[in-house]
Amino acid sequence: MTHETPAYGLWALVVLNSAVFIIFAFSFGKPQTPRDWRSFSAFSAFIVALFAEMYGFPLTIFLLSGWLQAHYPGIDPMSHDAGHLWSTLLGLKGNPHFSLPHILSYVFIGGGFILLSSAWNVLYQAQRQHALAVAGVYARVRHPQYIAFIAIMFGFLLQWPTLLTLLMFPVLVAMYVHLAHAEEAEARLAFGASYDRYAAAVPAWFPRLLPASGGRHGLPHKS
């Protein structure tokens, strides 16, 4: 049996793709504080681990090759298409790049970068005015930047799951939740009752489907 040549060992593509997405995240997120750099560094580690398996050495496929060949006879586990494990496991036919998981991955990845950019613009203006960020996406959720990083990582898991990134994902989500709690504690010290009113009106992670009672009147606009 032959497989696509070359399917892996493309370390230049590992470097190129990692650099592209890390630079995108940097330009949209613009880390400044130590907390920003921790969240950005964790995201960067996830991206490098992902592309190292996607184009470099397919550790997950290598470890699962025997199981895959036993349960899915006829596939070449070392081909690039086999790396799209959701298509293989779900028995999807045709080009995996046009499968539903792959299409959904673009929605999460693209939406995550759009959310990250929108959040930064609002946060930057608020910081310049020494005010709470409560406009735009911050009027819907309190932690849009962390949500954006989680959405992007989830999108990549839909596109190309690996054992390492599957293990990293819940750890990174827990780290972002911890960073969000620390961020809220600092905001309460800085803005006091204004932040309490904002937190009472706006959910932390999941936007309300219906407006809260009283609409946006409870949101503070300045510190």
N, C-alpha and C positions, 0 to 999 in steps of 0.2 A: 504494500500500500504506500502511496506517495502522498505528500501533503504540500500545501502551498509553500513556495520557496522564494525568499526566506520568510518564515512566519514569525520567528523570534530572533534574538541576538541583535536587534536593531537599536543599539544603545544611543545612537545619534537622535533617533526619534524619541527615546525616553527623555533625553535632555531637552529636546526642542519642545515637546508637548508639556512637560513639567514646567518649563520656563514660561510658556505662553499662559497657562492657567494661573500660575503663581503671580506673574506680572499683572494679569487681569485682576486677580483678587487684591493685589497691592494697590493698583490704581483706583479700584472702586471702593476699597475699604480704608485706604490711607492710614495705616496704624501709626499712632503717636504715643500713647501711654504704654507702660509695661504690660497692662492687661490686654491692650490691642495687639501687642507683639506676641503674647502668649497664644491668643486665639488664632492669629495669622500663622504662627509657626506650626501649630498643631494641624491646621488645614494644609499647610505646605507639605508636612510629613505624610499626610494621607495621600496627597496628589502624587508625590514621588513614589510611594509604595504601589499605588495603582498602576502608573505607567511603567514601572520597572517590571511588573508582571505582564502588562498588556503588550509590550514590545521587546522587553529584555529577556528575562528568564521566567517561564510560566510555572512558578512553584506550585500553585494550586492545581493546575492541570496535571503536572507531573505526579503529585501526590494522589490525585484521584484517577489517574489514567487507567489503572487496573479495574476499578469499580465502573468507570464509564464504559470501557470496552465490554465488560460483562453484562451491563444493563442496557447499553445502547449499541448493539453490534452494528458494524458497518460504518461507524463514524471514525474519523481520524482525530484522536484527542489532541494531537500536536498541531492541528491546523488552526489558523487564526479564527475561523468561524466557530470552532468548538469552544473557544474562550468565552463566547457569549453564552454562559452557562444557563441562563434562564430559558433561552430558546431551546437548548438541548433538553433540559429537565422537564419543560412543559410540552415537549414534542412538537414544537412549532416548525413548520416547513418554510422553505424559501430562504431568501437572504436575511440573516438576523438583523442587519442594519435597518430593515424596514418592518421589523416586528413591533408589536405593541409595547413590550418593555423598553425597547430602544427609543421609540418615539416618545414615551412618557419620560425617559431620561432627559431628553432635550428640553421638555417642558420644565422639569425641576431644575436643571442646570441653568437654562436661560432665565427662568423666573427668579432663581436665586441671585444671579448676577444683577438683574434689574432691581431687585429689592435691595441688594447691597449698595448699589449706586444711589438709589432714592434715599435710603436711610442716611448715608453719609452726607448728602447735600443738606438735609434738614439738621442733622447733628452739627455740622460745621457752622451753619448760620446761628444756631442756638448758642454754641460755644463763644462765638464772636460777641454776642449780646449778653453773655453771662446769664442765660436763661435756660429753663427746661426745654428739651426738645419735645414738643407736643403736637406739632403740625405734621401734615403729610402722613406717611406710614406710621409715625409715632402716635397719631391719633387713633390708630387701630390696634396696635400691639406695642408693648413697652421694649421689646428686645428684637427689633427687626434684623439687625446685623447678625446676631447669633442664629436667628431663624434662617437667614440667607445661607450661611455657611453649612448648616445642617441640611438644607434643601439641596444644595449643590452636591454634597457628599452622598446623600441618598440617591440623587440622580445618577451619579457614577456607579453606585452599587446596582442600580437597575440595568445599567449598560454593561458593566464588566465586574461581576462579583469575584472577590478573591478571599481566601481564608484570612489573610492579614488585615485587609480593609474591613471585612465583616467583624473581626475582633476589635479593630480600632474604633469603629463607628460608635458603639455604645459608650466606650470610654471617653471619646471626644464629646459626645452629647452631654455626658455627666459633667465634663470639664466646663462646657459652655454654660450649663445651668449653674454651676458653682460660681463662675465668673459673673453671671448675671445677678446672683444674690449679693455678691460683694459690691457690684456696681450700684445696686439699689440701696445698700447700706450707706454708701458714700453719698448718694443723692439725697437721702433723708437727712444726713448731717448737714449737707450744703443748703437744701431748700426747705427742710422742715415740713410744715403743714401743706405747703404747695405740692410737694411730692406725694404726700399722703392722699390728697384729693385726686391727683392724677392717677395714682395706683388704684384708687377705688373706682375710677371711671373707665380705665383702660386695662384690658387683660394683658397678662405677661406674654403668653405664647400663642394663644388661639383667639383670633378676632371673633367678636360676637356676630351672629348672623343678623340680629336685630339691634338697633341702637339702644343704649342704656336709657333708663328713664331720665328725663331732663336733658337729653341730647348731649351736646358738647359744652353746655354752659358751665359745668363743673371743672373744665380743664383750665389750668393756669396758663397764662401767656408769658409772664415775666417772673423773674425771681423776686 
